[in-house]
Amino acid sequence: MPRRQPSVAQGVMGQPFPEQLAFFRQKLGNLVPTSRWDDIQRGAHDTGFMVAGATKADLLTDLAAAVDRTLSEGKSLDAFRKDFRAIVERRGWHGWTGEGTRGGEAWRTRVIYRTNATTSYAAGRLAQLREGGFPLWVYRHNDSVRNPRRQHLRWDGLTLPADDPFWRRYYPPNDWGCQCYVLGARGEAGARRLGGNPDSNRPDDWDAVDPKTGAPPGIGQGWDYQPGDRVARTVSTMAKKSREWPYDIAKGYMQGVPEAVRDSLATAYRGLPSVADDARRYAQRVQRGDALDALPAQHTLGLLTAAQAAQAQAEVQGFDYALEAATLRRLQEAPRSVSAADYALLPRLIEQGAIEEMPAASAGLPRVRIRWERQADDRREAWLAEFEVRSDRQQLALAGFTVQDAEEAR
């Protein structure tokens, strides 16, 4: 267990740990339409994903894909905001709290972004605390130094047994924007090293209720519960299995999501502007000559849908489309090579193009080809992307990407 929780207030979140991602992914099979933020209460958030005011299935799916990407890939709040704007426009969503002003949008996107980050982090740590069997838990304050919540600061260092009823109501986060956290200790000496006070006692008013909020004093309305409590065992099991799977945990967890939901999320993922932006930036870094060992070896373009896997004439269920830096460097020198900006079209090509049959490979790995045509000024273009089947990594890796006149291509 770390001594300090990474601050979610920072512009970019770090990569998630297995239990954190497992908690969020197990909610994706239950996208809950709501009119108000309090339509589902407390522990019900452990098993369902919601965004207040989002009632339509396609809108919820798009928002879930955007939030999932921020968590699983450590994307910035700015990237999430760009995706949010595109989703709102595409789905014609109106009447959401914050709509109409730049400040309102900034506030709303920050709430969605941080709330999902902090609750998934807390739930993942809860699973670790229980799995680790720590007998003592230490409450640590982590909010603003200049404007701390007085009650939260008062609880800083509070050290109590793991089974103390205090934790059922006070396990953080304890309000909107709260970044307090809990650490586990094996004994009193360990608790002190973590900033805890083993001589502390449960607050005298721990079971009091604020009549205005229905929660204990110092806790926001609806926050008096233990995020992850209902699913801690499931989360731990998923995390253990992920360490045995031969591919990325983010991709692995999606296999537990119902197929129809998983396909909708994959399509929504490729519709996010940030996905197209990142594909372009990845290609730009390769084409400008960045050292290959300084680049991520692979860059995902999302999972194949079940229909795409069935059309691919290969065993590729559960695979994702991916870019590889070394291959992009080679493609840069190929005839009819495309520009870095053209790589932003790949997500649309995958979704709108047609998978074509290819001759069986006489040598090397089998391939899948996707053809996509579009009108460009006075001519019709044919874009062709070939993906190599990489069974060891459960990927379709881009192996060729060209554009030419559609008639010539035929």
FIMARDO-780572 format. One record per residue (C-alpha): x, y, z. Coordinates in steps of 0.02 Angstrom, whole numbers, padded with zeros to 5 digits, always signed. Each point is the difference from the previous one (the first is absolute). Layout:
% residues N
XYZ/...
***
This chain:
% residues 410
+00000+00000+00000/+00070+00173-00045/+00028+00132+00133/-00082+00133-00107/-00143-00009-00121/+00036+00080-00169/-00099+00160-00012/-00146-00016-00120/-00002+00190-00007/+00153-00009-00111/-00029+00025-00186/+00042-00180-00047/-00039-00156+00099/+00125-00139+00007/-00030-00174-00067/-00128-00094+00106/+00045-00147+00110/-00092-00165-00034/-00129+00014+00139/-00046+00178-00049/-00034-00047-00179/-00090-00160+00050/-00120+00102+00108/-00045+00118-00141/-00011-00132-00135/-00118-00112+00100/-00124+00146+00000/-00007+00014-00189/-00125-00141-00019/-00127+00108+00091/-00019+00173-00078/-00135+00085+00104/-00107+00141-00074/-00034+00138+00128/-00083+00169+00009/+00087+00064+00157/+00167-00031+00084/-00087-00082+00150/-00110-00121-00100/+00117-00139+00056/+00070+00004+00175/+00159-00049+00091/+00052-00181-00031/-00107-00014-00157/+00140+00096-00086/+00110-00154+00026/-00093-00099-00131/-00062+00127-00127/+00065+00145-00104/-00101+00160-00009/+00017+00182-00048/-00136+00112+00073/-00126+00048-00133/+00059-00127-00130/-00152-00107-00039/+00031-00065-00176/+00098-00161-00029/+00111+00066-00140/+00043+00156+00100/+00043-00102+00155/+00107-00119-00103/+00099+00144-00075/+00028+00079+00171/+00051-00168+00075/+00126-00025-00140/+00073+00174+00029/+00015-00025+00189/+00071-00174-00023/+00134+00069-00114/+00052+00133+00126/+00022-00135+00132/+00075-00143-00100/+00119+00109-00102/+00034+00141+00124/-00070+00138-00111/-00008+00183+00051/-00151+00100+00050/+00021+00105-00159/-00012-00157-00107/-00157-00054+00093/-00076+00172-00025/+00027-00008-00187/-00084-00171-00007/-00142+00063+00110/-00035+00146-00117/-00004-00114-00151/-00116-00124+00087/-00121+00137+00054/-00007+00069-00177/-00015-00170-00085/-00138-00062+00115/-00092+00165+00013/+00006-00001+00190/-00079+00153+00078/-00054+00050+00173/+00152-00069+00090/+00059+00095+00153/+00134+00123-00052/-00059+00017-00180/+00010+00172-00077/+00159+00073+00071/+00184-00040-00013/+00013+00001+00190/-00149-00117+00017/+00074-00124-00124/+00170+00008+00086/-00081-00036+00168/-00108-00144-00065/+00140-00088-00093/+00115+00018+00150/-00131-00079+00114/-00025-00150-00117/+00187-00023-00026/+00055+00015+00182/-00146-00094+00077/+00030-00155-00106/+00187+00012+00030/-00011+00017+00189/-00136-00129+00029/+00085-00131-00111/+00165+00036+00087/-00080-00018+00173/-00092-00159-00048/+00158-00077-00071/+00096+00042+00160/-00140-00074+00105/+00018-00165-00092/+00188+00006+00031/-00022+00040+00185/-00117-00147+00025/+00101-00120-00106/+00157+00051+00095/-00083-00031+00168/+00065+00162+00079/-00065+00003+00181/+00018+00190+00017/-00060+00134-00119/+00064+00180+00001/-00103+00147-00064/+00105+00129-00093/-00056+00174-00048/+00049+00052-00177/-00106+00151-00043/+00054+00178-00031/+00127+00066+00125/-00069+00176-00016/-00184-00047+00012/-00012-00167+00088/-00165-00073+00057/+00013+00022+00188/-00080-00166+00045/+00107-00096-00125/+00155+00082+00070/-00057-00049+00174/-00005-00183-00053/+00177+00005-00071/+00103-00138+00083/-00151-00084+00078/+00048-00183+00020/-00133-00132+00032/-00022-00188-00024/-00050-00050-00175/-00168-00065+00062/-00045+00157+00097/-00174+00063-00049/+00075+00172-00029/+00064-00055-00170/-00173-00048-00063/-00049+00183-00002/+00164+00096-00006/+00106-00096-00126/+00053+00137-00124/-00035+00087-00113/-00123+00087+00114/-00066+00139-00111/+00012+00071-00175/+00183+00032-00038/+00063-00085+00159/+00169-00083-00023/+00025-00075+00172/+00056-00182+00003/+00033-00148+00114/+00160-00099+00028/+00020-00172+00079/+00122-00045+00139/+00055-00165+00079/+00024+00074+00172/+00012+00160+00101/+00180+00036-00049/-00046-00015-00183/-00151+00113+00024/+00111+00135+00075/+00119-00011-00148/-00150+00034-00112/-00049+00155+00099/-00129-00087+00107/-00037+00014+00185/-00037-00172+00075/-00058+00084+00161/-00142+00092-00088/-00181-00043+00028/-00153+00004-00108/-00076+00178+00004/-00136+00022+00130/-00123+00061-00133/+00042-00136-00126/-00180-00064-00005/-00081+00172-00005/-00105+00055-00149/-00009+00172-00077/-00187+00031-00028/+00038+00101-00157/+00096-00138-00088/-00050-00161+00087/+00186-00038+00016/+00123+00021+00144/+00069+00175+00030/+00143+00034-00121/-00060-00125-00130/-00091+00054-00157/-00176-00060-00037/+00006-00177-00067/+00186-00024+00038/-00021-00093+00166/+00041-00173-00069/+00151-00107-00043/+00036+00007-00189/+00033-00176-00062/-00070-00089+00154/-00129-00100-00098/+00123-00063-00130/+00167-00008+00092/+00014-00189-00016/-00045+00004-00185/+00126+00138-00031/+00138-00098+00088/-00041-00155-00103/+00004+00097-00163/+00166+00079+00048/+00077-00171+00037/-00057-00070-00166/+00069+00149-00095/+00175-00041+00057/-00017-00171-00082/-00065+00063-00166/+00130+00023-00139/-00063+00171-00054/-00035+00174+00065/-00114+00012+00152/-00107+00136-00078/-00043-00114-00146/-00018-00153+00111/-00131+00075+00113/-00113+00039-00148/-00027-00186-00028/-00111+00000+00154/-00116+00133-00073/-00153-00067-00095/+00038-00014-00186/-00133+00125-00059/+00060+00130+00126/+00182-00035-00041/-00033+00026-00186/-00093+00163+00032/+00143+00061+00109/+00130-00046-00133/-00096+00097-00133/-00024+00147+00119/+00186-00003+00042/+00049+00021-00183/-00123+00144-00013/+00091+00102+00133/+00100+00147-00071/+00141-00035+00122/+00027-00172-00079/+00024+00076-00172/+00112+00136+00074/+00111-00127+00089/+00018-00107-00158/+00058+00155-00094/+00121+00052+00138/+00072-00175+00011/+00034+00000-00188/+00072+00175+00010/+00126-00053+00131/+00054-00147-00107/+00012+00101-00161/+00099+00142+00079/+00131-00125+00053/-00028-00026+00187/+00104-00147+00063/-00102-00160-00004/+00050-00045+00177/-00071+00167+00059/-00171-00040-00074/-00133-00121+00063/+00028-00158-00101/-00186-00017-00039/-00146+00121-00006/-00177-00069+00007/-00145+00048-00111/-00125-00100+00101/-00073-00174+00000/-00073-00088-00151/-00189-00018+00007/-00073-00175-00011/-00056+00035-00179/+00174+00057-00051/+00079-00153+00080/-00122-00113-00094/+00041+00082-00167/+00188-00007+00024/+00021-00183-00055/+00114-00027+00149/-00015-00041+00185/+00004+00179+00065/-00141+00011+00128/+00056+00113+00142/+00142+00078-00101/+00028+00187-00018/+00061+00104-00147/+00172+00072+00033/+00137+00108-00073/+00183-00048+00022/+00137+00131-00003/+00124-00109-00094/-00127-00040-00136/-00053+00181-00020/+00183+00047-00025/+00010-00128-00141/-00166+00055-00079/+00064+00179-00007/+00121-00054-00137/-00126-00105-00099/-00079+00054-00167/-00161+00100+00020/+00043+00029+00183/-00125+00103+00097/+00034+00152+00110/-00006-00002+00189/-00163+00099-00008/-00079-00141-00100/+00018-00118+00147/-00140+00097+00085/-00116-00080-00130/+00039-00178+00056/-00136-00011+00134/-00131+00053-00129/+00073-00118-00130/-00016-00146+00121/-00181+00042+00039/-00061+00046-00173/+00110-00106-00111/-00031-00174-00067/+00108-00149+00048/+00060-00085-00159/+00063-00176-00026/+00187-00019-00025/+00095-00147-00075/+00064-00121+00130/+00176+00047+00052/+00130-00117-00073/+00125+00065+00126/-00008+00112+00150/-00155+00044+00099/-00177+00007-00070/-00073+00172-00039/-00167+00089+00002/-00036+00141-00123/-00126+00141+00021/-00054+00109-00147/-00083+00169+00024/-00054+00120-00138/-00039+00183+00015/-00029+00148-00114/+00144+00126+00004/-00028+00157-00107/-00014-00060-00180/+00052-00181+00023/-00049-00151+00099/+00137-00071+00111/+00028-00179+00056/+00089-00022+00166/+00073-00171+00034/+00063-00057+00169/+00078-00171+00026/+00016-00074+00174/+00111-00146+00047/-00072-00128+00120/+00109-00006+00157/-00074-00143+00101/+00134+00011+00135/-00055+00176+00045/-00183-00017-00049/+00018+00142-00125/-00029+00047-00180/+00155+00106-00032/+00000+00123-00144/+00114-00065-00137/-00049+00108-00148/-00093+00165-00026/-00023+00081-00171/-00119+00115-00094/-00030+00002-00188/-00130+00040-00131/-00150-00113+00028/-00014-00053-00182/+00185-00040-00006/-00016-00101+00160/-00140-00104-00076/
***
